[in-house]
Amino acid sequence: MRKILVFLMFLVLTKSSFGAETFFHLSDNLTVTSPLANAISDSVYLLDKTKAGYPLIFLLEVNKRIKYGFKVSVRKTNSHWKIKIGGSTQQDIVYGVYSFLQDAAGFRFVHPEQTVIPRGILLKNISYKKYPNFKNRGFHLHTLHPTELTEYLHAPWKAGAMQKIDNYLKWLVRNGQNVFQFYLLRSVNLAKWSDYAPEIVEKAHDYGLKAGIMTSFSMIQQNTFQFVTLFKNNHKRQIDEKLAMLFKSDWDFVSIETTMGEFLPDLRVTHSDEIQYLIRKIERGCSSKVFLTTHVIKDEKRILHDGINNVMSDDTGILIHTVMCYALKDNYAPAYENKNFRFMYSKLMHYNRERDVWYWPESSYWVTFDNSIPNLFLPYLTARWKDIRLLKDKNIGGHLTFSSGWEWGYWLIDWAVAKWSWTDGVKLATSEKNPGEIFGFLFGDTRISYLFEKVLDLQTDFLVDNKLLEYLPAAAPFSELPPPFNREFQPRPVLTMEKIMSMSTKDAANIVENKSILMLEKFYKQAMTFSSLIGREIDNIENEVLADLADELNNALKVTALRAKFKYLLLAASAYKSSGNIKGYNAKMVKASSVYQTALKLVKEQKRYYRYNKYISDRFDSFTSYDFGYLYPVSNLFFWKREMEQLKQERFNAFFMKIWDFEKILGLSSMFLITK
């Protein structure tokens, strides 16, 4: 890691007549690491964009008496603000500096491409400590999907790519994170990419971040990077050649998927010797940490069960996964054919006694569940908050959040998770007594914060407790295939248009009065009432960026409410059509079309808030197995339109108005063809 030698007792980094007058003082003549030098420079840049009534003098000190985390003290003198930040290491001082900016000075590092900058800094005398809830905390960018940074991370040589990557790495450290990882794809030109990847790793290290990649032994689905092409010879030679290129970069850790894919066999059963060879080569030959990944598929023949096929060394770690907006100990989590995820919690605690375990939960799911519809499911906040509180004192090795996109309000979930990865030793003005308080931290103690909290409560009541959430996603890609291919990935509703259309006339007629269907409309009405109240309060927000963030969140909540209304209308229309009431069917379809148009108008308005102008809402030749950005289905509300046409034409198979390339997603050819 590069180091910068600081000779002066005082570093006068800015004395701007426009921005806050800022001085940084080091306790000794330190050899300053790159992360601290970068944090000081970044802080000067940020403070120059706002004002302070008095100069800000920072006193930075490595204090070994602070065993873990940092301490911040803010005191007013006659002539200046004295801001003392101490940490057990320089990296802890880095987190202390950014904590001061966010917790005391009013900055909000909500998004890699957007920061809330206060008009002026209004400080008060305060002293507080913070310590991390997990030694390792960060984010896994699920670049198997066409998210914001997928193309940039796989083609870092393209114009602007490294700047976008740098902005994300900076966002991580600004929010107290120390781990960065993404999924490597086999569609990349590995020889070319491996020449540019060291710059990504070096940038991460310069911020004090551990850099990791996720790979597979030979997973076939979704263009996952493979160390081995199964039906080609010389597996160990393939491994050696791939590792030689990958480790041109100084990766801190490598995650390995040992199954062929979700619901597909675990290759430890048939290829344990080669997988063990791969792990040993990385751990011993490359001096890098290895983690094996898990799925939430309750199958004891898979990675969660060692059996006689244990390929791990004592140093090999495990990532324990959960999906969607369900917590580890929730009673109800109907994803991937499970009742709940308590078995994953049991495995997490079991493995934590013997090896390094990181928790690997999701903050969004994509495909056809949340931000591709788009639905903004605020219960993600509750699930992630509950799990962090559950695990923070159990000596878990790390918390690596699985992130699948930030637009349509999902930046809020990642930002909240990052904030909750630290605990206040001395409480700040805003504590985390419940997940809804993140809105108070974002907007201040105002009525709009209260209203957003009430929407979180409303969604929890209707969508989670009353199980309406299952109705709001669209059908998953494989769910409309015939058995045995129609495995369950995301929750499936009790009632679907196809089921209703197959009912008898009498049973179909009764569906109109079904409790769940009626509750969809009830949820819509109450959610829209809150959105209307939030809309009025937005006008009272003085900070333009905060007002835009509130409007963006509110638009997402409106579309989610409209989605509930839309599904109510389609299910009711199905019942009328199945029972022979064509007049009723036509009336509901006209209303459904009107709701679709209202939602589409909101989508077009929301695009002005998108932070990336490439790759997220267009069609293009992607590195992923999807030839479009993750918001492309949102751009014309594809899934809504498809559902209307399905009912009109009574066609409920997976190939009707198909957006997916099933061959690409399955990736069967990757068992035979050597990748680049």
Secondary structure, 3 states (H helix, E strand, C coil): CCEEECCCCEEEEECCCCCCCEEEEECCCCEEEHHHHHHHHHHHHHHCCCCECCCEEEEEEECCCCCCCEEEEEEECCCCEEEEEEECCHHHHHHHHHHHHHHHCCCEEEECCEEECCCCECCCCEEEEEEECCCEEEEEECCCCCCCCHHHHHCCCCCCHHHHHHHHHHHHHHCCCCEEEEECECCCCHHHHHHHHHHHHHHHHHCCCEEEEEEECCCCHHHECECCCCCCCCHHHHHHHHHHHHCCCCCCEEEEECECCCCCCECHHHHHHHHHHHHHHHHHHCCCEEEECCCCCCCCCCCCCCHHHCCCCCCCEEEEECCCCCCCCCCCCCCCCCCCCHHHHHHHHHHHCCCCEEEECECCCCCCCCCCCCCCCCHHHHHHHHHHHHHCCCCCCEEEEEECCCCCCCHHHHHHHHHHCEEECCCCCCCCCCCCHHHHHHHCCCHHHHHHHHHHHHHHHHHHHCCHHHHCCCCCCCCCCCCCCCCCCCCCCCCCHHHHHCCCHHHHHHHCCCHHHHHHHHHHHHHHHHHHHHHHHHCCCCCHHHHHHHHHHHHHHHHHHHHHHHHHHHHHHHHHHHHCCHHHHHHHHHHHHHHHHHHHHHHHHHHHHCCCCCCCCCECCCCCCCCECCCHHHHCCHHHHHHHHHHHHCCCCCCCCCCCCHHHHHCHHHHCCCCC
